[in-house]
Amino acid sequence: MSGLGDQLEAFSRTVNFEVFRPDLEQALVYSDGSKGGRPPFDPVLMFKVLEIQTLNNLSDERTVYLINDYLSFMRFLGLGLSDRLPKQSGCFVNA
């Protein structure tokens, strides 16, 4: 894919998404975990998912499907084949 000009790879080299982490963590409200529940997804991962969704004009359901289907999306997100992904609709906030 790299040799074919993967645009997401170029985007990832150009933008340091980690610089957004402090602002994302400050804006998000996490519970202390005392009531149990599923741990939250990484905020930078979810921000990158929203980038994919916005750049491709995708619904939540289509975004989840394509992340699971496209290795280029998984690579952009830093996910492996066995990594946990959001699987339910309504898991993204449409900006």
N, C-alpha and C positions, 0 to 999 in steps of 0.2 A: 504494500500500500504506500509506503514511504516514497518509493520510486515513481509512483503514479501521481504524486502531488496531493497527498492527503491534506485537505484544507484544515481539518481539525488539528492535525499534528502541527501545522504551521501556526495556527491560532494558539495552541498550547505553548509553543516556543516563544511566541510574541508576548503573551499575557501571563504574568505571574499571579495566578489566582489566589495564592496564599496571602497576598497583601489585603484581600477582602475578609480574611478570617476574623480579625478583631471586631470589625464592624458587624459581620454576620452574627457572631456570638453575642455581641452586645444587644443586637436587635431581637434575637430569639430568646424566648423564655423557656427554660428547661425546668422540669420538676427535679426535686432532689433524689428521686428514685425510691423514696420510702414507701410508696404505694405500689411498687412493682411496675410491671409493664415493659414494653419493648424499648430497648435503648434507641435513642434518636439516630437518624442517619447523619453522617458528617455534613456540616453546613456548607463546606466548600464543594463537596460532591453534589449536593442538592442545587447549589448555585450553578454549577456546570451543567446539570441536567436542565435547568431552566434556560440556560444559554442554547443548548441543543433544541429544546422545545420552541423557543422563540425564533431562532434562525431558520428552522424548518417548518414553522407554522403548524405544529402538531398538537393534537388533543392529548390529554393525560394518558388515555388508554393506548394511543398510537405511540407515544413516547416510550412507555414501558415496553411495548412489543418490539420497537426498533432497537432499543438498548440491548435487549436480549438477542436480537437477530443480527445486528451489525457489529462486527468486531472493531470497526473504526470508532464507533460510539463508546464501546467498552474500554478501548485503549485510551481515548480522550479522558474518560472518567477515572482511569486508573483502576479498573475492575478486572478481575480474573473471571474465568468461566464459572467458578464455584462461589463467587461472592454473592452476598445477599443484596437484592434489589427491591425497590418499592414495587409491590405487585397489585395494589388496589387502586381503583380510580379515586380521584379526588386527593391524591397524595401530594400534588404540587399546587402551589399558589400561582395562579395566572397573573402575571404582571402586566 
